[in-house]
Each structure stands twice: as structure tokens, then as C-alpha cells.
Amino acid sequence: MNILLWHVHGSWTTAFVQGPHTYLVPVTPDRGPDGRGRARTFPWPGSVQEKTPAQLRETPVDLVVLQRPHEAELAASWLGGRRPGRDVPAVYLEHNAPDGAVPHTRHPYADRDDLVLVHVTHFNRLFWDSGRTRTAVIEHGIVDPGHRYTGRLPRAAVVVNEPLRRGRTVGTDLLPALAEAAPLDVFGMRTEGLAGHLGLSPDACRTVDLRQAELHTAMAERRVYLHPVRWTSLGLSLLEAMHLGMPVVALATTEAVEAVPPGAGTLSNRPEILARAVRTYLAEPEAAAEDGARARQAALGRYGLKRFLHDWESLITEVLA
């Protein structure tokens, strides 16, 4: 079948398009947010086809996967008046935890009877007010990068985009204290100037922006993965680190407490406990490797690609019926 979805979240889409369908991704001349087309840094299969708005008008579409509030109106325009949820079956995929007046945050697609609202974590479904809209949870799936962990560098890896802009939300303010436990390598977009902003030396906080193909190998060379995020959906970088075989140290917030079982790392809302765990992993590389191996097995079991695709196929079948 033909599934229309926008290129919004590269990592999530990389897993989704491993399914058995044809995936139609809008492309515009400027490749802006509403028309990015195929990913340039993620390995997508040939079943992902770029379509211009003009081409979409004449293209059969069996399902629309909406991910942003304005996409329903955009889809109706580009599909020649075919409305998602009315003329074409649709689901709305919510990637994010609610923001604002939590736990009273009203979802933009609350009280809808024409689609299913799909959350990526049970925490998100619990905290969003979805009204009468039917909801489902399909937890993340990861294309397995393989067990690459070496931990040869006694440093902590952090993956975050725009840490200066996002600030406390992603735990940027916690990094100086944690950098006393281990030197940090912060991977992600727009991380330039982070060390100076935090008052850290360049060695205590290095920033690196790598292509996706290089990121996993670089992460796995670090001794431990550090996830200081206060408020987010379940970060795919955390699950990727676990797949790589890295021990993880993270705040015990949102869905992290479900994702990281005992023996796979340390979860706490006390920064001093996180710092102690990081120091222990730096001092005991064998223990780090053992906990990382357990993290990988846990991630494969719960966030494997096969389960993810099966859950989506089940929901798609139900929606189309």
C-alpha cells in the first residue's frame, strides 16, 4: 500500500520505512520543513519515494501518517481535496511528551472520531489530554546498529541537539557538575560554544557534530552514555546507546524508568548519584561492559525492529478495516 508521511523525525522514520509498503515523502524545491524529501544522512530503502505536491494530487494513497497539527490541512490540499480521516484513512503520530500546563495539556487532535492518535510511550499517552480520541501506544523500534561497544575512551557520551537553546529541558545546566565526574563528549547539532557557555575547559566538554553513519561508532568508543534530559519523550539516542552495548546513566524521568532495567545502568533524579555512577564506570571498565551488554539485551527485547513493525502492521490493518 501507499503510505504518505512527512520527513519529520529522521531516526523514527528510518525504522518505520523498513516495513513492507511504499512510503511517499513530500518534497518541495526548497526542501523545507514541509518538503524535506528523502533523508540524506539516514539509510532509507528504495521503497521511500519522493513526491511533489503536484504528483501527490494524482497518486493513490491508502494511509496518511500525520505528525504535526497543520499536516491534515496540508494533506487535503496536496491530495486534491482528499481529507485525512474522512476520505483517506489516517493516524496521528505524537512524538513528544506534552508541554505547557502539564498534566492538563490538551492535545491538538483531542476529541476526534476520524483517526487514531498514536503515542510512542505510555507516559506520553497518560499525560496528554486526548479527550475522546481513540489512542494507542506503539513503542519505539530501532534498526540494530550492532554491538559496537569498546569503551576505550574514559569519557562520557551525551547526545543532544541545540543544548544552549533548549537549556534546562535537556539538562544543559547539569553538565558542569557531571563534567567533574568524567570529561564529556557532546554529540549533536548546534553544540558550538557549549564549553565556554558552561565555563568548562575544551577538554572537559568537547562538542562533536557527526553524520549518522559515524555517530554510533564514535558513541560506542566512550565508556558510558549520559542522558541528563529532564523532560522529553523517550530519547532515541538513549535506546541507540543501549543497542550499541553502552551502560547508561540517566535521569529517572518520563519513560526512562521503563526503558532501562536494573543492571543496565543507573537511573536517579539525584545528580550526585549519577556522578557517582559515571565515576564508577570510568574506574571499572569491565563492569561498564557487563552492564552495557545487559542494556543491549534489554533494548533488543523491548525496542527491536521486528516488534515495532509488527505493532504498526497490526494497527494499520485495524485502521484500514
Secondary structure, DSSP 4 states (H G I P E B T S, - for coil): -EEEE----HHHHHHHTTSSSEEEEEB-TT--TT-B-S-SSS---TTEEEE-HHHHHTS--SEEEE-STTHHHHHHHHTTTPPBTTTB-EEEEE-S---SSTTSPBPTTTT-SSSEEEESSHHHHHHSB-TTSEEEE----B----------EEEEEEE-S-HHHHGGGGTGGGHHHHHTTS-EEEESTT-TTHHHHHT--TTTEEEE---HHHHHHHHHHEEEEEE--SS-S--HHHHHHHHHT--EEE---TTHHHHS-TTSEEE-S-HHHHHHHHHHHHH-HHHHHHHHHHHHHHHHHHHBHHHHHHHHHHHHHHHH-
